Amino acid sequence: MITIGLTTWSDHPAFSNTNQAPKLVEYASFLPTVEVDTPFYAIPRVATVLDWRKQVPSQFQFILKANRLMTQHDIKSPEAVSLADRKQAFIRFKEMVQPLVETNQLKTVLFQFPPYFAVSKDNLDYLAELPNWLPGLSLTVEFRHPSWYQKPFINRLYSGLKQLKMTLAIIDEPHNLNDGVPFVPLITNPNLVFIRLHGRNAEGWFNQGPDWRKKRTLYRYNEHELTGLAKIIRDLDSQAKEVCVIFNNNSGKDAAPNALKLQSILGLHFTGLAPKQLDLF
């Protein structure tokens, strides 16, 4: 099974019948899954998650980013927390996702680690603890430091994540020897292959000026590139239960058009979507 989604639901004008930002129910009439980054900044209330659940069909699934304390984004700041506080974030996160777990609408929890989360014994031990702190949940890890992909360590990483039944996100982004990570289509969890497409705008990615966050994902995949990705996706689909593709190349609002184009190339017809709302005006 192949599924396609985007990061957030409100930032894609292609999915709106008005000049306003699309609502979740509008988004859910086009695609069967969405990645939500809200929990990274602050863990939502259970009531908020229940409201999300009410707005989508029963087959729709959410990918939730782990909170910044859970991915150690605070560790190099003066506000770094204790291990006890970090574990408390896991407890609150687990409580928050429970409504989605109950209805099988949590696809995975995405741990996007910071660029300074490099290979080390402490970090390997930390990864090994994640399934213990979030038992029973699907976990996906995304690394942003190239040390995780260096030979021969990549083979150890592959083996370790396979034992932990965790998914290694397959990342498409600009990269070089010292920055970014390569596109490595390894399957560490046959239940879920997770692909994140950040775009290939090397100039915007590596030049971290004041508007870097607005420009780094300014990229539209062309048809040739999407056709090449489709071939890889089909191959992965033959080896796994699900391949989920998330477009994050949205600085120029290109994610939604690219997602729909890839859906067309792959010949996918998603079922269980929300009914499309008619534009009556």
C-alpha positions, 0 to 999 in steps of 0.5 A, spaced: 500 500 500 502 506 498 499 513 501 501 520 500 501 526 505 503 533 506 506 537 512 500 540 516 493 541 512 492 549 513 498 551 508 496 548 501 491 553 498 490 548 492 486 544 497 481 550 499 475 552 495 476 559 498 481 564 499 482 562 506 487 556 509 484 549 508 481 546 514 482 539 516 476 536 513 478 539 506 485 536 506 482 529 508 478 530 502 484 529 497 489 525 501 489 520 507 494 522 511 497 528 514 504 530 518 503 534 524 508 538 527 504 542 532 506 537 538 514 538 537 513 545 539 508 544 545 504 537 546 497 539 545 491 537 549 487 531 549 481 535 547 485 538 541 486 531 538 479 529 539 477 535 535 482 533 529 479 526 530 472 528 529 474 532 522 476 526 518 474 519 516 475 513 520 481 511 515 484 517 515 491 517 519 496 522 523 503 522 523 505 526 529 512 529 530 515 528 537 516 534 542 522 537 542 524 535 549 523 528 546 528 529 540 533 533 545 533 539 541 534 543 548 540 539 550 545 545 547 541 551 550 541 554 557 534 551 558 536 544 557 531 539 562 533 534 566 532 526 564 526 526 569 523 532 565 524 529 558 521 522 561 515 526 563 514 529 556 514 522 553 508 520 558 504 527 556 505 525 549 503 518 550 496 520 553 495 525 548 495 520 542 491 515 546 485 517 542 488 516 535 491 509 538 484 507 540 481 508 533 488 506 529 489 513 526 496 514 529 500 512 523 507 513 526 511 518 531 516 522 527 523 523 531 526 528 527 533 529 531 537 535 531 543 536 526 548 535 532 545 529 534 550 525 531 553 517 532 555 516 540 554 511 545 549 515 549 545 517 543 545 509 541 542 508 548 537 513 547 534 510 541 534 504 544 530 506 550 524 510 545 520 503 544 520 502 552 518 510 553 512 509 548 511 502 548 506 499 542 507 505 538 510 505 531 516 510 531 520 513 525 527 516 526 529 522 522 537 523 522 540 530 520 547 528 521 551 525 516 555 520 521 549 515 521 550 514 514 557 513 514 560 506 512 560 501 516 556 504 521 550 504 516 549 497 516 549 497 524 544 502 524 540 498 519 540 492 524 539 495 530 533 499 528 530 492 525 531 489 531 527 495 535 522 495 529 523 502 528 522 505 521 528 509 518 526 515 514 528 515 507 530 523 506 530 526 499 534 533 501 540 537 498 546 534 502 554 534 502 559 530 506 559 535 512 551 537 511 545 533 510 543 526 509 543 522 503 537 518 500 538 511 502 532 507 501 533 502 506 527 498 509 528 497 517 521 496 518 517 492 513 510 494 516 512 502 514 517 505 510 517 512 511 519 517 505 520 525 506 521 529 501 524 536 502 526 538 495 533 539 492 534 546 493 541 546 495 542 554 494 537 555 499 538 549 503 545 550 505 545 558 505 542 559 512 541 567 512 535 570 515 530 567 511 533 560 511 527 557 513 522 560 508 527 558 502 530 551 504 524 548 501 523 552 496 522 547 490 518 544 485 519 537 483 519 536 476 515 530 472 522 527 471 524 527 478 517 524 480 517 519 475 524 517 478 521 517 485 515 513 483 519 507 480 523 507 487 516 507 491 513 501 487 520 497 488 519 499 496 512 497 496 513 490 493 517 489 500 513 492 505 506 493 508 506 500 507 510 506 503 508 513 506 510 519 502 510 526 505 512 532 501 515 537 505 517 542 499 512 547 501 516 554 501 512 556 494 506 552 496 509 546 491 507 540 496 500 539 494 501 540 486 507 535 487 503 530 491 497 530 486 502 529 480 505 523 484 499 520 485 497 520 478 504 517 476 503 512 481 495 511 478 493 511 486 486 512 488 485 513 495 479 510 498 475 512 505 476 520 504 472 525 506 467 528 501 469 534 497 465 540 499 462 544 493 464 551 492 457 554 492 459 561 491 
